[in-house]
Amino acid sequence: MAEITAALVKELREKTGAGMMDCKKALNQTAGNIEEAIDWLRKKGLATAAKKSGRVAAEGLVGIATAGNKAAMVEINAETDFVARNEQFQQFVEDVAKVALTVGEDVEALKNATMENGKTVAENLTNLIATIGENMTIRRVRVFEVSSGVVASYVHSALRPGLGKIGVLVALEAPEASDEIEDLGRKIGMQVAAVRPIALSVEEIDPAAVEREKSIFIEQARASGKPDNIIEKMVEGRLRKFYEEVVLLEQTWIHDGESKVKAVVDKNGAKLVAFERFHLGEGIEKEESDFAAEVAQAVKG
């Protein structure tokens, strides 16, 4: 059994928003397993419906480049937000996104690709690190292409066209590319940026994730004391609501508050085939420092 440390309790509290004592009890009940403790708290109604994402810590920029019916999106990280406002860094992110249009999604292949100045992406990155004085990394790449239709993009709160902290690509198949389909794709991008779906369709959701949600819903429904046939209907209803929250095609269209995304896409004679959302630094852990403690230590030293 893992030792239930204060750090473990703090981590669980940050992920769930549950009280300190409830977190400690959950960890004791689950032998210190964080994921099982989250489920335990949810079954007791003591945590939010979904695990909160970790604090976004990495800085840098998400960049998007488009060419015809193809688009590429890259995330390049740096140590501080100051770098994101550096024109050299911004230009580098733009240029790397353009290179990705031809190289594809393999990060190592992208690093080895040659840029317009004759140097590789990796060499230019090394020079930029030396010039600005911060460590930088090319974290991930996504490239979409359709044979007929558009790959639309959306950047939330862009620092300049195609550069920001949240970027979205949306691939729409249609008989032909048009301003209307492009606008539809941009609006879907806004939806993805705001509502953060995890799958395009119900079929794309990991069955294990569905079973996990279902088991939690069953435990919550049983706590109501209702008979099994009512519990079954309650669980079905909660699963439908779960799908409406996390599946893009099942979500309510934020631009009218009534239609389903699927209905809007169908009405425009298009087919939504893929989407990707990059949120700068998402999922990257960064060690938090106690500034007051550091000052105190410096004084002692």
N, C-alpha and C positions, 0 to 999 in steps of 0.2 A: 504493500500500500504506500502510495506517495505521501510524503510529509505535507500536511496542509499548512503552508507558509503564508505569511501576510501578503507576500508578493502574488501568490496564487489566488488568494481571496480578492485582492485588488484587481487582478486581471479579469476574473470572472465578473466582478462588479462593473468594470468598464465595458465589458462585452454585452451585459444584460440590463444594466440599470437597476438591478435588484439590490435590496438592503444588504449591509455588511454581514449581519448574523445569518440571513437567509442564504447568502453565498457560502458562508462557512459550513452551514448545515448541508447544503447541496453537495459540496465537495466531500464532506464526511460520508454522505450517503453513496457517493459514486467513486470512492477510493481515490479521489484527487483527479479524476478524468474530467477535463474542462468541457469537452463536447457533451458527455453524458450529464454533467452538472447543468449545462444550459438546458438540455431537454427536461431534466428533473424540475428546474425552476419554471419552465414553460408549462409543464403539466400541472403545476400547483398554481398557475396563474400569476407567478411572481416575476416573470420576465417579459420582455417585448416579444412580439410574434416572430421575429426573426433576429438572429444574432447581429448585433451592430458591427459594421465593418471597422477594422482597426483604424486608428488615427492616421490620416494621410501625412506622411513625413517627408518624402523625397520632393525635391524641387526640380525646376527645369521647364520643359515645354512639350506639348503634344503638337505635332505638325502634320498638315494634310496637303497632298499634291494631287491634282487631277489632270487627266489627259483623255479626252473623248469619253468612251464608256468604261474607263478604268480610273481607279483612285487608290492612293496609298496613304497610310497613316503610321506615323512613328512616334515613339515616346523616348525622349532623350533627357536623362536626369542630371542634375547638378546638386551641389551642396546647399546653396542658398537661393532665395527668391530673387536676390539682386542680379544673379546671372541671367535670369529669364528676360530681364530688361536690357541686357547688353546686345547691341546691334550685331556684333560679330557672331554671338551665339544664336541669335534669331536667324541670321542668314544661313548659318551652318545647318540648323534644323530644317529650314526650307529646302536647302540643297540636298540633304540626305533623303528627305521625303520624295524628291524628284528622282533620285537614283533608285529608290525602292520600287518605283513604277516599272523599271526594267529588270531589276534583280530579283524581286519577290520577297517572301517573308522570312527567309533564312538570315538571321542576324549576323552569323559569321561570314556568309557570302556577301552581305551588305558591307561589312567592315572591310572586306578585301576588294570591293569594287572601286574602280578608278573614277575620280571626280574631274571636273573640267580643268582644274589646274595641273592634272597629270599625276597627282598623289592619290593614294587610296583614302577611303573614308577614315580608316584607323589612323593613318598618318596625320590627316588634317585634325582629327580629334585630339591626338597627342599634342600637336602644336597649339591648339586652342586651350588645352589644359595648362600648358606651359605659359601661355600669354595671360590667361585670366587668373590662374593660380588656384583653381578648384578642381577636384576630381569630378569627372563626368563619365557617364555610361550610356550606351545605346541599349535600351531595355527590351523593347518589343516592336514588332512591325505587323501590319495587317494590310493585305492588298485584295481588292475586289475588282472583278471584271464581268461584264455581261455581254452576251452576243448581240442582244437587241434591247434597248432601254437605257437606263441611266444608273450611274453610281453617284448618288448625291452625298453631300457632306454638310456637317453643321459643327461650328466651333462656338462654344458658349463663352461669352465675355472675351472675345478675341482681342489680343494685344495688337495684332495687325492681321490682315486676311490670311486665314489658314493656320494661325498660331494661337494657342490658348492652353488652358488647363484641363478642359474637357472637350474631347473631339469625338465625333460620331460619323461612321460610314453607313450608308443604306443602299443596298443593291435592289433595284426594281427592274424586273423584266417587263417589257411592253412592246407592242408592234413596232414602235419607233420612238426615238428620243424626242421630247418636246418640252417646251417651257412649263407646261402643266404638270408633266411627270416629274420634272426637275423640282418644281415647287412642292409637289406632294412629298418627294423624298426629303427635302429640307425640313418640312413640317414633321415628318416622321422622325427625323434626326432630333428635332426639338423635343419630341415626345420621349425618345430614348434617353436624352440627356437629363430630362426632368424626372421621369418616372422609374428609370433604371430596370427595365425588364431583364430577366436572366435567360430567357429562351424565346425563340421565334414562334414556336407552336407547342401545343401540349405534348406532342410526341417527342419533342426534343429534350424535355425535362428528364433528368436522371431518375430512373425508377426508384432508386434507393432514397432519393430526396423526397419523392412522393410518399413512399412508405413511411418515412420518418415523420412527415407532416401528418399523415393519416393516423399514425399511432398516438401522436400528441392530441389530435382532435378527438380520438376515441376516449382517451383518458379524461379529457376535459368534459366531454359529453356525459360520461358515466358519473362524474361528480355531481351532475344535476339530479341524479336519481330517476331519470326517465327510463321507461321500458326499452328493450333492445330494438324494437321496430322504429321507435322514435329516434333513438340514438343513431341508427343507420341513416335516417333522413337528415339528421343534424350534421353528421359527418359528410354526407354528400354535398350539402349546402356549403359547408366550410371549405371543402375541396374546390368547389366551383369558384368561391370567392378567392381562394389561393391562386387559382389559375388566372383569374381576372386581374390579380395584382402583379403577377410575375411573368405572364406570357404576353408578348407584344401584340399578337393578333387578337387576343381576347380582351385586351385593355380598352377602357373607354377613351375615345378620341378627345384629347385635352383641348382641342381647338373648338369643339362645340359642346362638350360635356355630356353628350347623349349617345352618339354613334359608337360602334365598335371599330377598332382599327381595321379589321378584316373587311368590314362592309365598305369603309371609305376607299380602301385599295381596290376592291372589286368594282366599285362604282366608277373608278377612273380607268378601268380596263387594264389594270396592271397586276403583277404578281410580285409580292415581297418575298425575296429569296434569301436574304441575309442581312445582318446588321452587326456592327461592332461599336462598342463604347470604350474609349480610353479615358480614365480619370487619372490625372497626373499623380503618381506616387501611390496609387491604390494598392493595398496589400503589402507595402514595404514597411517594415518595422524600423523605427529609428530610436536609438537610445535617448531617453529623456534625461536631461541633467538638472540637478537641483542647484540653481544659481546661487541661492543664499548659502547653501552648504559649501559650494566651491569658494565663495568669498571668505567664509569663515575659515576654511582650510588654508586659504592663501594667507590670511592674517596670522594664523598659527605658525605657518611656515616662516 
